[in-house]
Amino acid sequence: MKAIQLIILSVFTLSTLTMCAQKNNNNIIQITPKEYMTMGYNELTPEEQRVILDKGTELPGTGELLENTEKGTYVCKQCDKPLYRSESKFDAECGWPSFDDEIEGAVTRLKDADGRRTEIVCSNCGGHLGHVFLNEGFTAKQTRHCVNSISMKFVADKEKELQKAYFASGCFWGTEYFFMKAKGVKQTNVGFMGGNVDNPTYEQVCQQNTGHLELTEVIYDPTVATYEDMVKLFFETHNFTQTNGQGPDIGPQYLSCIFYSNDKEKDIATKYIRILNDKGYKVATMLKPKSTFWKAENYHQQYYEGKGMSPYCHKYTAIF
């Protein structure tokens, strides 16, 4: 009984003194659950929506990142934007993760609805993070970002060793289907690249006037698989000789292309195009430097896996 009383007293005291509980802020545009689903943001659970979209707060002492001491980066739960480095985290004994500095340009400060506190939100998506307090004496920077764990994800430094590759081979559902099953691949995302419109929607790209190609972002472990492995799988899972699309999908958004991130990747892609030409294939695959990757709407991600279906215009054919 005494333990329960202490918990209740702790919650009341923290809510009163640190004022970390959230209220609606009329000075920022709100994103509804329906809107974030169509903006390419990560899907949120009901509890995450309550905090990130509705400006709620999690109970003190309950957040999974509160006692995390690993080296890495804290990113926005809704849009994956990097927010804080682990070097800025400290223990303020307030019940929520605390940081005395943010990554430059990552966090926006807003006057809270109560007129007294300062709210902090993700500068990229507007997702609610918590509040910032000044001149409390915790660190030399005299700043405390009081952040809900549920508003963030943690990416350990060791995970940053993963590599990203970008491949367009027709409908991104089919491209992703094979890559997400490949050895060494940790994650895949489908989206658009190479166009002239920022943050394009699927509907806009399908109108064939944005210049974007449908493609898959492949995140893989280079200690398990190589970029050459990725390039070979790319060529072995679509018709790289087709010049007007892929299978029955005709249009500029369905063309075959490798978007390289550096000269090494470009050289490897060029090498395999040469090998295929020597084998008698007339390769239509384009090589272009990587540009901004715009993630597609949530319902496109891992589409065939979610539907329990197989691609209709991609298949695996051993070549190398």
BELTA-V381903 format. One record per backbone hydrogen bond with DSSP energy under -0.5 kcal/mol. CO is the residue of the C=O (numbers start at 0). NH is the residue of the N-H. If there is no record, write none. Layout:
co & nh
CO & NH
CO & NH
//
This chain:
co & nh
0 & 4
1 & 5
2 & 6
3 & 7
4 & 8
5 & 9
6 & 10
7 & 11
8 & 12
9 & 13
10 & 14
11 & 15
12 & 16
13 & 17
13 & 18
23 & 25
24 & 27
29 & 31
31 & 35
32 & 36
33 & 37
34 & 37
34 & 38
35 & 38
35 & 40
36 & 297
44 & 48
45 & 49
46 & 50
47 & 51
48 & 52
48 & 53
49 & 55
50 & 54
51 & 127
58 & 61
62 & 65
64 & 67
70 & 156
71 & 85
72 & 74
72 & 154
73 & 82
73 & 83
74 & 152
75 & 79
77 & 41
80 & 75
82 & 102
83 & 73
84 & 87
85 & 88
87 & 99
89 & 91
89 & 97
94 & 60
96 & 146
97 & 89
98 & 144
102 & 105
105 & 122
107 & 120
109 & 118
111 & 114
116 & 111
116 & 118
117 & 131
118 & 109
119 & 128
119 & 129
120 & 107
121 & 125
126 & 121
128 & 147
129 & 119
130 & 145
131 & 117
132 & 143
138 & 141
141 & 134
143 & 132
143 & 145
144 & 98
144 & 146
145 & 130
146 & 96
147 & 150
148 & 151
150 & 76
152 & 74
153 & 155
154 & 72
155 & 158
155 & 159
156 & 159
157 & 160
158 & 161
162 & 219
164 & 217
165 & 258
166 & 215
167 & 256
169 & 168
170 & 173
170 & 174
171 & 175
172 & 176
173 & 177
174 & 178
175 & 179
177 & 180
178 & 181
181 & 184
183 & 220
186 & 218
188 & 216
189 & 295
190 & 214
191 & 293
192 & 212
196 & 199
200 & 204
201 & 205
202 & 206
203 & 206
203 & 208
204 & 207
209 & 195
212 & 192
214 & 190
215 & 166
215 & 217
216 & 188
216 & 218
217 & 164
217 & 219
218 & 185
218 & 186
219 & 162
219 & 221
220 & 223
220 & 224
225 & 229
226 & 230
227 & 231
228 & 232
229 & 233
230 & 234
231 & 235
232 & 236
233 & 236
234 & 237
235 & 316
237 & 239
238 & 241
239 & 283
239 & 284
243 & 250
245 & 248
247 & 249
248 & 245
250 & 253
251 & 254
252 & 213
254 & 169
255 & 285
256 & 167
256 & 258
257 & 259
257 & 287
258 & 165
259 & 289
261 & 265
262 & 266
263 & 267
264 & 268
265 & 269
266 & 270
267 & 271
268 & 272
269 & 273
270 & 274
271 & 275
272 & 276
273 & 277
274 & 278
275 & 280
276 & 279
280 & 282
285 & 257
287 & 259
291 & 293
292 & 294
293 & 191
296 & 299
296 & 300
297 & 300
299 & 302
301 & 305
302 & 306
303 & 307
303 & 308
//
